[in-house]
């Protein structure tokens, strides 16, 4: 079982798929899925764009990539995604159209729901048990979307009360998981940064790996305060001033037949092949 991990793609929905295709082609190593840690930029219309997305979209149309390329089927994109055969499984970030996502979530009885015209982009419901199967291998994981709040705000970019209730079921189950994907980082109850609910989840449930984005910090891997979980800050999938992607923006997590894990940080010698100037061309 081998999955690619990304975060904070901000409308560049096709880019993780293209990087996954390039990785498979050049390494000969098959991927089974893509995991994504939020801030997709899932805005199907212009009406609900938040202020940050409006600001960035004025000079970078990539911010509107979901609207432009994933709300209606394009034959060329359809053929590329069908040929690749990978799903991208995500959590919500804070920069999404949450009204749009809420409608789809309420209509779904499954643990995750598709949001695009190609049925390739899926959102995990916060706190629901997720599984990926490939051959004899199963990856058990869960996701926590949105960001934390210390001020009692109910805006939809912040974790909602119904999601807190679902997380309580995970606390009580005392289950064991391979992976936790979140948008926000974990935060202490008395702190002023991160999501306290993630901290509580990591303290009460066993996860082998935790991947998150959002913070703007560089890529880093460290052992969580619980002494069990490997905590990984995924670098945002954003082009720098030279038009190149940063170190740590593409990770490969492999679960071997004996239940062990290996994390590969895909090097810039590879990711530099898709720059801001060429990545949208040649599916």
N, C-alpha and C positions, 0 to 999 in steps of 0.2 A: 504494500500500500504506500503510495507516494503522492503527496499533495503539495501544491505551490501555495505560498501565503503572501498576501499583499495587504496594504492598508491605505486609506485616504486617497482614493483615485480621483475624486472631484470631477466627475463627468467623463473621464477617459475610460469608459466602460470596455472598449475594445482592447485597450493596451495590455491588461493582464492576460487576455486570451492570446494576443500576438506574442507576448513574451513566453507564454507556455508552449505555443507552437514552435517557436524558435528553439527553446530548450530541448524539446523532444527531438527535433530534427538534428540538432548539432551534437547531442549527447547520446541519442539512441535510448534514452531512459523514459519510459512511458509514465505519464502522470495520470492519476485517477480522478482528481478534482482540483478546484481552486478554492481556498478559503480566503475571505476578505473581511477586514476588521472595521468596516464602516466608513462613513462619508463617501458614499458612492456618488452623491450628487444626483439622486433619483428624483428629478423634477420633470414630470411628463408635460407640464404646461409652464408658461411664463408667469402665471398669476401668483403662484405661491413661492417664488424665489425669495430667499432671505437676503438681507442687506449685503452680507459678505459675498454671496454668489453673484448678485447683481454687479457689485464692484469689480470682481475678478473677470466676469464674463464680458465686461466692456472692452477689455484688451486681450482676452483669451477665450475664444469660442469653444475650446475644449470643455469648459465648465458646463456647457449645455449639451454634452455628448449623449446623455440619456434621451433627452428630448429629440435631438436631431437624428439619432440612429437606432434607438431601441424601442420606440413607441409604435413604430410601423415597420413591417418587415421589408427589408431591402434584399433582393435576390442574391446579390454578391456576398453580403454579410451572412445571410442564411446559409449559403453553400459553404462558406468558411467555417462557421460554427458547427454545422452538421458534420463536416469532415473532421474537425478537431474532436468533437464528441465529449467535451468537458462541460460540466456545470460549475458556475461560480456561486458559492454558498456564503452569504454575508450576514452581518448584523447591521442594524441601523446605526448611523452616526448622528451627529447633531445637525448636519447640513443635508437634510432630505425634505421632501414634501411629505410630512407625516400624516396629513389628511388623506392623501392618496394611499399611503401604506396602511393606514388604519382600516380603510375600506376593504382592501385586499385581505388583511389579516382576519377581520371579522367574518369574511366569507369563506375562510379556509378552516377545515377541521384537522388538518395535518400539522406536523411540528414545524414545517417551513412552507413558504408559498412563493410562487413565481411572480415576477413583477414586469417582465418584458415581453415583447412580441415573439421572441424566439424560444421562450421557455428555457432559457439558459442561466438566468440570474434569479437567485432564490434568497429570500430573507428568513433567517431563523427567528422563531418566536422566542422571546427572552425566557430563559429558564426551562425550556422544553428539551427533553432528551432527543439527541440527533444521532443518526448512524449513517456511515458510508460503508458500502461493501464492495470489495474487489477480490475476486477469486475466493480464497479461504480466509482472507483478512477482513476484519471489521474495525473501523475507527469510530469509537464512541466519543461524542463531544456535546458541548452545550454552548450557547451564546448569550451574551448580555448586551443589548443595544442601548443607544442614546448615551447621555452623559449624566454625571451625578450632580447633586444640588444640595447646598447647605442652608438655603434660605426659604424653604417651603414653597418654591415656585411650581406651578402646574403646567407651564408651557410644554409643548409636546417634544421639544428637544431634550427634556429632562426625563429620567426614568419615571414611569407612571405607577400609580398605586396598584393597579391590577397586576403589573409585572412584579412588584415586590411580593404580592401574594403567591404568585407562581414560584418565585425563588424560595419561598418558605417550604414548599413541597420538596425541593431539592435538598434543603438543609435537613429535613426530617428523614429523607430516604437514605442518607449516608452511603451514597453510591460511589463507584469508582469510575473515572473517565480518563480518556487519553488526552483530550484537548479542551481548553476553554478559549473561546474567541470573544473579545470585547472591544468596544471602541475606546472607552475611557480606561485609565489606569486604576488600580486599586487605591483606596484612600481610607485613612482612619476616621472613625466617627468624630473625633475632636479636631481633625485637620481641616484645611481649607482648600484642598485640591484632590481630585480623583473621586471615585465613587465608593462610598462606604459599603454598599451592597456587594461589590466585588470582593472587598476585603473579607467580609463575613462569609461569602461563598468559599473563598480560598481557605479560610480557617476551619470550615465545617465539612467540606467535601474534598475528596482526593482527586486532583487533576495532575497528570504528569507534566503537561505543558500549558502555559498561558500566553497567548499572543494578543497584543493590543497596539493601538496607534494614537492618534489625536494630539499628543502633547507637543509635537515639534522637536522632541529630543532626538539625538542620533540613535542608530541601532545599538542595542545592548542586550546581552543575555546574562542573567544572574539567577541565583537560587532565591526563590521567594522567602519571605520571613517565616513561612510555615515549615521551611526546611525540607519540603518534598517537591514542590512544583518548580520547574524551570520557567522563569518569567522572561519573555522576549518582547522588547519594544521594537516593532516593525517600523522602519523608516518610511515616511510618507512617499507615495509614488508621484513625486513632483520634479519637474525638470529644473535644473539650476540655471544660472545666467548664461552659461555656455551651451545650454540646450541638452544637457546630459542628466541621467538619473543618478541618484546618490547611492553610496554603499549601504547595503542592508535593506533595500526596498523590495527585494525578491528573495524569498527563502523557500527551501525545499525540505519538508519534513517527511522522513521515510520510517515506516513501521515495518520491521522485519518479521520473518516467520516465527522467531522466538520471543516476540513481544517487546523487543528492544527498539530504541529510536535513534535516528541519526539526523542532525540538522545541518544543512548545507546553506551557507550564505553565498548566493550567486554573485560572482565577481563582476566588477565594472567592465572588464575585458569582454564580457558577454552582453551586459545590459547596454553598453555604449553603442551597440549595433542598431538599437532603436533610439533615435534622438527626437527631440521636439520637432525637427525639420523633416523627418522622413517616416515617422511611425504610422501616420494615417494612410500611407500609400501601400499598394501591392499586398492585397490579402493573400 
